[in-house]
């Protein structure tokens, strides 16, 4: 295993700016009216945290991932907007599950973004690898894992935020977003 880590870049032309995948996620959130994200940082999700620094979306640091999910629920209830929470891979992602189940049962619109191990290591019991997609199916309306950048990534990313505004029964989704590392 090489010690050099390459970031996953998604080349998207937006006016005169080309963005990497993490910057694009922040841009897509902002374009959908998201102005606040609750979360707890960790290695697999750090590229998105780096993009948040200049991205125009406020991040509120929580002491625990479950607290981030609950804060997103409270935010959604209080503002009528979609609540967004973030966590790293493995235990960070599993700590969001209780909040997502609560959001689903109470019909509160929440989007969760988690990190994931690099694509070649999925299914190998890598450090902090967990089947987030499988775990989230029972407590979300829609879950997906993006393993590589491209048009499919852009289309699948827009769906959850569009669904949030289309129906009263819109619930919550867990988005396992592998932004950080490719070999």
C-alpha positions in Angstrom: 0.0 0.0 0.0 1.5 3.3 -1.1 1.8 6.1 1.5 0.8 8.7 -1.0 -2.9 9.7 -0.8 -4.6 11.2 -3.8 -7.8 13.1 -3.5 -10.7 12.2 -5.7 -11.3 15.0 -8.1 -14.6 15.6 -9.9 -14.0 18.1 -12.7 -17.1 20.2 -12.9 -17.2 23.5 -14.8 -19.2 26.1 -13.0 -18.6 29.4 -14.6 -14.9 29.6 -14.6 -14.2 27.4 -11.6 -13.2 23.8 -11.7 -13.9 22.1 -8.4 -12.8 18.9 -6.7 -15.4 16.4 -5.5 -15.5 17.8 -1.9 -15.9 21.4 -3.2 -18.7 20.2 -5.5 -20.6 18.6 -2.6 -20.5 21.9 -0.6 -21.5 23.8 -3.8 -24.4 21.4 -4.4 -25.6 21.8 -0.8 -25.4 25.6 -1.0 -27.2 25.6 -4.4 -30.1 23.7 -2.7 -30.4 26.3 0.1 -28.4 24.5 2.8 -26.6 27.0 5.0 -25.9 25.0 8.1 -24.3 21.5 8.7 -23.9 19.7 12.0 -21.1 17.3 12.3 -18.0 15.7 13.9 -14.9 15.5 11.7 -12.7 12.5 11.0 -10.2 11.3 8.5 -12.5 10.0 5.8 -14.7 13.1 5.6 -11.9 15.7 6.0 -11.9 16.8 2.3 -15.5 18.0 2.7 -14.5 19.8 5.9 -11.6 21.5 4.0 -14.1 22.6 1.3 -16.5 24.0 4.0 -13.8 26.4 5.1 -14.3 28.5 2.0 -17.7 27.1 0.9 -20.2 29.5 2.4 -21.9 26.8 4.5 -21.7 27.2 8.3 -20.5 24.1 10.2 -21.6 23.6 13.8 -19.2 21.2 15.6 -21.0 18.7 17.8 -19.4 16.6 20.6 -20.7 13.3 19.2 -22.1 12.1 15.8 -25.4 11.2 17.4 -25.7 14.8 18.7 -25.1 16.0 15.1 -28.0 13.9 13.8 -30.2 15.1 16.6 -29.1 18.8 16.0 -30.0 18.4 12.3 -33.5 17.1 13.3 -34.0 20.0 15.7 -32.8 22.5 13.0 -35.2 21.0 10.4 -38.1 21.2 12.8 -37.3 24.7 13.9 -36.6 26.2 10.5 -38.6 24.0 8.0 -35.4 23.5 6.1 -33.6 20.2 5.5 -31.2 19.3 8.3 -27.8 18.1 7.2 -25.3 16.2 9.4 -21.9 14.7 8.6 -19.6 12.1 10.2 -16.6 10.1 9.2 -16.6 6.4 8.3 -17.1 3.4 10.6 -18.2 4.3 14.1 -18.8 7.9 13.1 -21.4 6.7 10.5 -23.0 4.2 12.8 -23.4 6.8 15.5 -25.8 8.7 13.1 -28.2 5.8 12.9 -30.3 6.5 15.9 -30.9 10.1 14.8 -31.7 8.9 11.3 -34.2 6.4 12.6 -35.9 9.1 14.6 -36.0 11.4 11.6 -37.6 8.7 9.5 -40.2 7.8 12.1 -41.1 11.5 12.7 -41.0 12.5 9.0 -38.3 15.1 9.5 -36.2 15.9 6.4 -32.5 15.1 7.2 -29.6 14.3 4.9 -26.6 12.6 6.4 -23.2 12.5 4.7 -20.6 10.0 5.8 -17.1 9.1 4.8 -16.2 5.7 3.6 -12.9 3.7 3.1 -11.3 3.9 -0.3 -13.2 1.9 -3.0 -10.5 -0.8 -3.4 -10.7 -1.6 0.4 -14.5 -2.0 0.6 -15.3 -5.5 1.7 -11.8 -6.1 3.1 -12.4 -5.3 6.8 -10.3 -2.2 6.4 -9.8 0.2 9.3 -13.2 1.9 10.1 -14.9 0.0 7.4 -18.6 -0.8 8.0 -21.5 -1.5 5.7 -23.0 1.9 6.1 -25.3 1.3 3.1 -26.7 -1.9 4.6 -27.1 -0.4 8.0 -28.9 2.7 6.7 -31.5 1.0 4.5 -33.8 0.3 7.4 -33.7 3.9 8.8 -33.6 6.0 5.6 -35.8 6.6 2.6 -32.9 6.4 0.3 -29.2 5.4 0.7 -26.4 5.3 -1.9 -22.7 4.9 -2.1 -20.7 6.9 -4.6 -17.5 5.0 -5.5 -16.2 7.2 -8.3 -16.7 10.7 -9.6 -18.7 11.4 -12.8 -22.2 12.1 -14.1 -23.7 9.4 -12.0 -22.3 11.0 -8.9 -23.8 14.3 -9.8 -27.2 12.9 -10.6 -27.4 10.7 -7.5 -26.3 13.5 -5.3 -29.1 15.9 -6.4 -31.9 13.3 -5.9 -32.0 13.5 -2.0 -32.2 17.2 -1.9 -34.8 17.4 -4.6 -36.9 14.7 -2.9 -36.8 16.8 0.3 -38.9 19.4 -1.4 -41.3 17.2 -3.4 -43.4 15.5 -0.8 -44.6 15.9 2.8 -43.7 12.3 3.5 -40.1 12.9 2.5 -37.9 11.4 5.2 -34.2 11.2 5.5 -31.3 9.7 3.5 -27.8 8.6 4.4 -25.3 9.4 1.7 -22.1 7.5 1.9 -19.9 9.8 0.0 -16.4 8.4 -0.8 -14.7 11.7 -1.5 -11.3 11.3 -0.1 -9.0 8.6 -1.4 -8.5 6.8 -4.6 -5.6 4.5 -5.6 
